[in-house]
């Protein structure tokens, strides 16, 4: 069977993913090595994702702020354990001026900075410095901050949306008077991320704490949400960190308690990024292109008038009227009246993943009907219904698509979680080429033999099982 995307997922999942991004017009590689340009359609998806996440963050009493892109290297030296996790990825600014030398612009040797700056890979250090000035009394706590920014980590093996040198994200940084409050906050944000991915992205996740070997540098506890891609690999989609008092001590985040004693604060950090977009695309899409859940689809319905030269104006006007009726009930609608063959329009919007495709021809116009097809189900869902019923039922149809997409992903995930009794069973599965989430006792993974399996099969501990932390999930990952 001919598909819009080749190779198919079964033939080459990695290449299928790259071609999917191109076919759906989401992004392209930029002239800057390892970076991407997110195109308008891709950015519209991110805006919907971002805006809904922002609402959920602010509902926790968090305030948005914005901190500098450049961070003094001395700030990283104050938190050596933390910086060790980013040192190999850090981009460094060493000069502040260019000069024409031998006919080309080059860094002016006379403009070398006394102290280099790091382009932020994350902002714990510079936000910690600000907190040390903003927090003086127990009355200043809790202090809850978030920023939506771009960051840079010099990625050696870039892949659009999944791993790029520059990417967009939100990073939250909170400070509390007690460890109990801080840990509760880290766990709460962990749950908010999981709920967001379920409700908005229609993606089921595995929640749990990172093992000591995998936790964030400088954290006491790291909580993660892991997604299972269609090929069985893991994608870390969001993390929340209980940072203890490490950063508070390094940056002097202290407060005068109600008892008059000076105390160190307790801090947390948590973040999600445009990597979630890669997870969204790989979780739901098929061999014909993108499949978007309605919650984050720039257009939830596209209306395609099937016109002939003699009726184009009348039919386009009729289709636009239907679009206005749908917009009036809160649906994001595009009426595609561009000068393109109807089949080409259909394939364009199939590849872009619009949840509902509505076709209206001369006969439908005469009968006040429309032909409707769900993107997630394809041809089997095609039906002709009254336009009045379409308008009245559109919200319920979209809610049904959102629910069904989640259920389909959850059912698939169930087939990709494998319980293994011991390392012999794990190695047998890996040697046979199985790609899945393997669940086994954590204490079985703390020895040299397991370290050998990590090296040989490129697996990693993803997280402890939230339902029973004596077990850990192990998988290959993006």
N, C-alpha and C positions, 0 to 999 in steps of 0.2 A: 504494500500500500504506500502511495506517495505521501510524504509528509512535508510540511513547510520548512522544518529544521532538519538539516542533515550535517553530520551523522545523527542518528537517533540516540536517545539516552542509553539504550541497551548496547549500542555499538561503541560509543565513546562518550561517557558522561561529561568529562571535562571539556571536550571540544564542543559538545552540544550546548553546554552552559555559555561558552564564549559566543557561539553563533546566536543563541537566544537573545543575548544582550543587544547584538547588532540588529537582529530582525525586529525586535520590539522598540528599537530606536531609544535605548535607555542611556547609553554612555559610549564613550570612545576613549582610546588611549590618547594621552596628551603628548606634546613635544617634550615634556619634562619626564625623565625616566622614572617609572614606577608610579606615576600619577595618572589620574583619569579626569576627563571632562564629563560631568553629568549633564545630559541633554535635557531640554525642557520637559519631556514626558517623564523621564526618570526623576527629575527634581520635583515635579508635581506629586509623585508618589511619596517622596521623602517629606515634602511639606505636610501632607496629610498624616503621615506617621509621626512626624515631629510635633505637630500641633496637638494631637491626641495625647502623646506622651507628656507634653508640657502641662496639659490640664491635670493629668494624674499626679505629676510631681508637685505642682502648686497646691493641689488639694491636701498635701501633707504639710503645708505651712512653709514650703521652701520658696525663697526669693531668687529670681534670676539676677545675675550680675555679669560683668565681663572683665577678665584679667588679661594682662599683657601676653602677647605672643612670644616675646623674648624673655628668657629667664636667666639671670646671672648664674654663672657656673658655680659660684660660691654657695648658692642655695642648695645645689645638688651635693656639694661636699659636706653639707651639714647632715645629710641623711644617706650615708654610704651604702647601707643595705638596700635602700630603695633604688638608688641610681644604678646599682649593679645590674638590675633587671633591664635597664634601658641604654646602658653605655654603648653597646654595639650598634644601636639604632639611632643614636643622637646625631642630629644635624647641627653644625656649629657655625656661628657667625663670627668672623675674625676681623673683618674690615668694615669701614663705614663710608667708603668713597671709591669711585672708579676714576681711572685716568687713562688717556690715550697713550699707549706705549707701543712703539713699533707698528703703528697703524691699527691697533685693535684696543678695545676697552678691556682693561684689566684692573684688578684690585690695586689701588694706590699703595705702594709699600709704606708711604708716610702716614697712612690712615689706619694702621693696625691698632686694634683695640687693646687697651691695657689688660682688660679682662674679657675673654670671649663670652658670648651669649649662646644659650641653647634654644633652638626653636622647640617650643613645648611638645614633648611627647605625652605629657600628662601634667596636671597643675597642682599636685599636692604641695610642692615646695613653695611656690609663689603665693598660693592661697593661704598656706600655713603662716607665711610671713605677715600677710594682711590680718589674719585672725589674731596674731600675737598683739596687734595694735588695737583691734576692734573689741577684743574680749578683755575686760578688766575686772568685772564683778560677776558673781553668780547671777545677777539680774540680766546680764548680757547673753545668758545661755537659756535654751539651746540656740545656736546660730546655725541656720540652715541656708546654704547657698547652692546655686546651680548655674552653669553656663553652657550655652550652645555655641560651639566654636569648631575650628579645624585644628588638627594636630598633625605632627609629622614624626614618623618613625621610618628610618631608612630601610625599606623592605627590599630584600634581595630577590625574592621570587614573587613579583606582583601578580595579582589576579583581580580583575575589576570587581569592586564592592567587597570582596573577601579579604584581600590583603593589598593595600596600596600605600605608598610612602606618605601620602597626605590623605586624610579622611575627615569626615564630619562626625561630630558626636555631641552628646551631653555628658557633662561630668558634674556630679553632685559632691559637695564637701560639707559635712556637718560636724559641729562640735557640741559636746555635752558635759554636764557636771559629773556624771557617774558612768561607770562601765556598763551597768545594766541598761541604761538608756541608750548608750551607743550600740551595744550588741542588738538590742531590740530594733533599733533603727536600721541596722544593716540587714537584719532578717526581714524587716517589713519591706524594704526596697526590693529585696530578693523576690518576695511574693508579688509585689506590684509589677515587676518585670514579667513574671510568669503569667499573671492575669492579663496583662497587656497583650502578650503574644497569643494567648488563647482567644481573647475577645476581639482583638483588632486584626491580627495577622492570621488568625485561624490556624495557628501552629501549636500542636501539643509539645510540651517540653519535659525534659527530665531535670528536676531540681535537686540540688544537694550542695554539700560543702566540699571544696577542693581539699585534696589530701595535703599533708605538710610538704610533700615533694613538689606540688603544683601551685601552691597558694601564691598570691601576689606578694612581690618583694616588699617587706616592711609591714606586712599585715599579720595580725594574730589569727584571723579567720577570713577566708574568702568563700563567698557563696556564689554559685554559678547557675545559670539556666543553659542547658545543652539541648540543641535541636538535632534530630536525626534526619539527614538528607535522604533523598530517594535511593541513592546508591549505598546507603548504610553508614556513611561516614558522619562524624560529629562536627557540629559547628557551635563554638562557644558564642552565645548571642548576647550575653549581658552578665556583669559581675557586680557584686556588692561586697565591700571590705570593711571589717572591723579592724581599725588600725591601732587599737589600744591607745597607749600614750606615747608611742614612738615619735610621731611627728610633733606632738605637743611639747615633748622634752627637747627635741632638736630645734624647734623654732620659738620656744618660750611662750606657748599658748597657755597662759596661767590666769587664774581668776581668784579674787578674794571671796572666800566662802562666807556664808551667813555667820559662821563661828569666828570670823576675823582672820582665818588662816589662809595662806597662799597655797593654791593647789593647781596641779596640772589638769588640763581638760582631757577628754577622751574624744577621739575623732573617728569619722567614717568617710569613705568615698565610694562612689558607685557610678556606673556608666553603661550606656548603650551607644551604638554607632550605626553608620551606613552599612556596616557588615550585616545588620538585620535585613537589609534589602536583598543581599545575596542569598540569605537563608529563605526569605520569602519567595524569591524566584525559583530556587532549587527545590523547595518543598512542594509547590503546587503546579508548576508548569509542565507542559507535555511536548510531544514531538511536533506540534503545530505552533508552538509559541508560548507566550506568557499566559498564565491564568491568575487573575487577581481576585482576592476577596473584595466584596463591595466596599468594605470600610475604608480601604486605601486605594480604590480605583479612581483616577482623576475623572473619568467618565464612567458612571455606573451603567448607563444605557447609551448606546449609539443607535440613532435612527438613520436608516439608509433608504432614501426614496429610489424606487426602481423606475426610472424615467425613460421616456422616449422624447424625441425632439418636440413633438407636437404637444406634449403635456407636462414638460419639465417645470415650467413656471408654476402652474397650478398645483402639481404634486409636491414640489418643494415647499410651497406656501402651506399646504395642508400638513406636511410633515413637521414644519416649524411650529405650527399651531399645537400639534400633539406634544412636541417638545416643551412648549410653554406650559401646557397642562401638567406635565410631569415635574417641571421645575417648581411649579406652584405648590406641589406636595413634598418638596424638599429633595428631589432626586437630581444628581449631577448628570446632565444630558448633553450630548453633542448631536446635532443634526448635520449629517455629512452631505452637503449639497455641492461638493467640489466637482470639477469636470473630470471625472474618472469613471471607468466602466464599473458597473455595480459589483461584478465578481471580484474585481481588484480591491474595491472598498471593503468588501466582506473579509478578504484575506488580510488586509491591512489591520483591521480591528480584531480579527482572530489572533493574529500574531502579537497584538498589543494587550490582549487579555481582558477586554471589556466584558464585564459579567453578563450583560444581557444585550443581545443584538436584535433590533426590531427592523423588519423590512416592510415597506408599504409600497405597493404597486397600484396601478389604476383600478384593478378590481377591488383591492382592499379599501382604497379611498371611497369608491362608490358604495361599499357596504359598511363603512366606518369600522373596519377590521384592521388587524395587524398580525404579521407572522413573527413569532418570538422564539429565539433560540438561546439557551443557556450555554455560556462558554465552558463551564466546568463539565457539562454532560454531553455537549456536542449535538449531532444530528438527531439523536434519540429523543431529545427534549423539544424538538421543533413542533410548534403548535400555532394555530391561527385563532385569535381571540378578539372579542370586541374591544375597541379602543377605550370605551368607558371602563371595561373590566381591567384593562392594562393599567390605566391611571389609578383606579381604586385599589388594585392589588400589587402595584409595583413594589412598595415598601416590604410587603410580606414575601414577595418573590425574592427580593435581595436578601432579606433576613434568612430565608431558606437556603440560599446559595452559601451564605456565610457559615451557617450551621453545618451544612452537608460537606463543605470543604474541610472543616475541622474534623468531622467524623471520619472522612475518608483518610485524612492524614493520620489520625489516631489508630485506625484499623491497620494501616500499613506499618506504623511503628510497632504495633504489637507483634508483627512477624519478624521484626528486626532486633528484638531483645532476647538474648539467649543466655540461659543459666548454664554455667559450667562448674563442674564439681571440683576441679583442681587444674594445675598448670598443664598436666598431660592432656586433659580435655581441651583446654584453651589452645595449646599448640597444635593439636590435631585439627581443630576448626580453622586456625590461621593458615596452616600448611595446605589445607584443601582450598584455600582462596576465599573463604567466607568473609564477608565484610558486614559487621553488625555491631551492636552494643552488647558486649559480653559482661555478664554479672557474676562476680565471684567474691569470695571472702577477701577483704582488704589485706589481712595478714599474709595471704599467699603471694602478695605483690611486693613484699619488702625484702627481697633476697636477690642474689646475683643472677639466678636463673631468669627471673622476670626481667631484670635489667637487660639480659641478653635478648629476650623476646622483643623488648622495646626497640633495640637496635636492629634486629633482623627483620621485623615486620612493620616497623614504623607506627607503633601503637602508643597510646598514652593513657594514664589514669584520667578519666574525665571528671568524676566526682563521686563522693560517697552517696549511697542510696538514702534519701531523706527518710524513707519508711523504716530502714534498718541500716544505720551507719556502720555496722560491721561488714557490710558489703560495699564493693566499689564497681563502677562501670568502667570498662576498658574499651577503647575503640581507636580506629584510625580517624584522622581529623583534617579539616581544612584550616 
